[in-house]
Amino acid sequence: MEEDKKQALSLHIVLGFSSQVIGSVSSLQDGERNVMCYLSGHVLVVHDVETGKQNKLLGHKNAIRCLKTSPDKSLVCTADSGFDSLLIVWDSKTLEPVQILESPYESGFECIDVSTNGKHLITTSSPDSMKRQEFAVWELADLAKGPLCTASISNGDKQYSVAFNPDNDKEFITNGKETACFWTWQVSKESASPTNTQKFSQDDLASSIAGSLSYISPSFNSADFKQKVGKFTTSIFMPGTKTALTATSDGDVVVWEDASIIHQTAGDRFASKVLRLHSQPIGVLAWHGSYLVTGAADGFVRFFDDKLRLVAWYEDMNAGGVTSVSFSSKEVEHCAFSPFNCSEFIIGTGLGQVVRLHSTLFDEVSSENRKGECLFRGIPGKVSSMIESVNDSAVIIASDKGSVHKWSAPFTFWKDTGLGDAKIASELSLGDEPPGEEVKAETKAPEQQGLSLIYEGKQNVMCMAWLSKDVLLLGLANGMLKFYSPKTKEETHPSIKISNAQLKKIVYSAEANVIALYDIMSNLCMLKLGAGKYKDRWDYIGKHAAHLKAAIVDICFVDEDNTSKLYSVGKDGMMVLYDLEGSTLRDGIKVKQYTQIGQGVVPSACTLLSGAVDGSVSFPETSNMSDKQKIELRKKKHMIFADDMGKFRVFDNAKGVQKKIVLSPEYGGTISQMCVFSSKSGEAEPGNEEEEANSANETCLAFAGNGKVVGLVKFPLDGDPYKSCAVVAHPLTVDYMCVDQSTGKYVFTSDGYGVVNLWKVNLDALDASDSQDGAKSSKVERYSTLLEEGMGGEEFVDITNFFYYSQLRVQGEDTSHPRSTPGKVPLSEVPYLMKALGYYLSEGDKQIMRSDVLFQQAMREGRDADSTSDVRDEDVYITFEDFFVLYVNYRPSRGLGDDDLNAAFSKLKAISAGGGRGGKPLELDTEKLVESLCSRGEKMTREEIEQCLLALLGEDILENEPPGTSIISLLPKVLNHKTFAEDILGFSPVGESEA
């Protein structure tokens, strides 16, 4: 708990587990404790069944693919698949890692198993770039010694299941879709295992590892059995025999018998028969006592004796296909009146449920009593949409099974003795859609434990929005829009067909009389209330593609001047304002205004920001603004963009201009989602103008990036690296994120794979003045960490020297009077300082920077920022600290590359419509290039272009030319991006600096 207080984002609760991973749930019950563990993406969760407490064990970066426990449940082994993979051995009681195996394989782990005596571990790699799969045997007590023996298979059938022989740990079986391999291994007693060889390959270790590892793959032909046999799924040995079993996707098992005598080869097998044990794919084979235990996609668990005769069956859970079966290590309690006895066990299912079962349930007469106890209920299937609740502290989650669930505070889990609607669960477990367009959620579903089903339909819900506290808008995969009341479980308005494509987002106006949506084809659609004959009926106005050949990034309504305005933002860098009044049933959707966000800016996410342009909602005590001005400033809305160049851009919608540029966090690639929220401490009473004006709720921006992360940026927005943080939230890109706006305490995230993480927010941990070691730090110290070499680097030295030189320059370079260095320079010097440091400001950037500086000074002095528009730049001074922050925020986060220039030439070629010639690389007529520079973007005159060329090429170019010769006329008739960069701009050829 103390550690959580130091973190701005801490993983609080995990909802759901990796239900599609075979063996993702395991019982740790041993007589002393009632505990289970399960995989949730890249997290191992150890869950106390009695208290409901979760212990989240972090360490993996990729999705965990493998989970195995030692026979006595004291150790838990997890392994992931992907780059920088790990195998971690955890102590199940202390919850500490006892051993870590780092990146032994290029592509991570495919499957693992622990021997019955708990001494050895077998690992199988995922196929690498050469389609080679590696196998290794390790000593579990000391993985650091390296593998005891290794082998590899190239270009073979990928083996994705492995199991030790319980009678002989020198033998194990693996299988792929079409083959099964029987392996034997040996290690000579004289040789010691190699040391420090964790990163290995078969070729490198063949000579140094004394052990041998070999396999036999018996042939199998389904025609021999006169029936079709499905793909192999998993394999197991039968204890006390030399027989092995391999399950199939048809519900069969292939029985492998010993063929050592027949084939004169030790360890060889042959397929003796194929038996049908289930009607659907068998995913789990386990051995418990004298019973073979099977779990299949039909949702059944069955017990067979050593002759494969059915002994007991559990078929009434209605919880979905079985993906895990795990038994307690407690001794079997024998029942005098029943011939069947087994230890208590749990199953994990494809619908995200964990169910506890007992041997006595098999003798129950009523099917209701044979269902077992649901210990954990997650989201069935993959997450398809997520939104916060408006009525309370809760999150609404939609899944690809057509269901919508509500997860409410205190965010616990649904633990009950019945599993809900048996019919729906059974149909979903078989992979069929529930009949009919809509199946209402069962009204008697227990909600007291936090998770409840509020909607069930045939089509997947892809987006949601609250039209009111009682009406939830549901956008479906088939383009339909539903008006649904979670309270009454009824539709409040007939469904409307919006599009033939999947709906992606829904927004509505403040007056709740206009609904806007867009689909995956980037068509904006609009509905109006009462636009037709009936005032209480929603009418479809039409759809419009304002962003031609570009995807819509987001849409939103902004409340300006007591009216709602609808905007859309596209990857084309345009912000489109729609004419709501002019959009009618007859005329369709009308566009009012197109605005370019910035020159060359490609937005990746946007959201609304309340307050000042930096998100400030508090003011200094010396502020001379009235309470009314403060309230109006807090209510003012700005649009904030994240772009592909690593910047936040704040846009004043009313004036149609950018007001601020700030460096965005670079933790996880381009930001794809953003959400602004406030903590609720110090919230003012409604109607009290003085309290409302001086309340100081902390405001924050939550963001998700393409690099698996979720993070926070504390306002005011100033680029301070100590006021932001990020954590690896999921093993894949975070597709869904929302914030509990009612409390400001929780952020919900999901990568779409059935796991929702709840992150607890602690904004006190984002104190900009505190460094990582707890000491106070200055702004310059904090921002210098964003430079490549920090304060000791050449760049920082240049910034310091140029700033001091600028102080001298404004006093006159030729003066003989004494000089002074007051520690500040006029605002008019900033563009020259930026040029000296290699950043050439565009005219647009100059205006944004000027507006930013004037705003900051106005806020520090407690003045209205709008009153600074007539101030002369020569009369405004900035300190070294302010300039340094300005430079770090505004400078390009990366330089121009060959690809950027090529893309620019491609755009100019498209614009000039035939103004160049084809070929490789792309060529453009020089005259067309000059025309574009004179007519597009920040326009230049031909005289300015001539002056720039003269500065770039030097006066020597005109040495032998007659007077009045234009430098433009001396350029080649056609240019490509390489000749333009190297011959005109003077850039070094690509790769020259590295050569």
Protein Blocks (a to p, Z undefined) as FASTA:
>chain_A
ZZmmmpmbdcfbdgdddfkbghiaccfbehjaccddddehjaccdddfknopacdddhbf
bdcfbdcddfklmaccdddedehiacddddfklopafbdcehkbfnlpfbdcddfkopac
cddddddfkopacdddddfklmmnopfbdcddehiacdfbdcddfklmkbccdddfkbcc
dddddddfkbccdehilbccfklmmmmpmbdcddddddddfklnopacdddfbdcddehi
abdcdddfkopacddddfklmnopghiacdfbdcdfbfbdcfbdcdehjaccdddfkopa
cdddfkopafbdcfklonopafbdcddfbdcdddfkbcbdcdddddddfkopacdddfkl
mmpmblklmnopafbdcdehjdfbdcddfkbccdddddfeopacddddehiadddfbebj
fklmmmmmnopacehjbdcddfkbcfknopacfbdcfbdcfbdcdfbfkbccdddfkopa
cdddfklopafbdcddfbfcdcfbdcddfkopaccdddfkopacdddehklmblkbccdf
bdcdfbghiacfbdcdddeehiacdddddfkopacdddfklpcfknopadfbdcdfbghi
acfbdcddehjfnopabdcfklcbdfklmmmmmmpccdddddfkopacdddfknopafbd
cdddfklopafbdcddddfehiacehilklmmmgccdcddddddfkopacddddddehia
klgccddfbfbdcfbdcddfknopaccddehiopacdddddfklmcfkbcfkopacdfkl
mmmmmpmnlmmbmklmmmmmmmmmmmmmmnopkbcbdcddehpacfklmmmmmmmnopac
dfklmmmmmmmmmmmmmmmnopafklmmmpcfklpccdfklmmmmmmmmpcfbdcdfklm
mmmmmmmmmmnnopacedddddddfklmmmmmmmgcjaddfklmmmmmmmmnopmlmmmp
cehiafklmpcfbdcfklmmmmmnopacehklmZZ
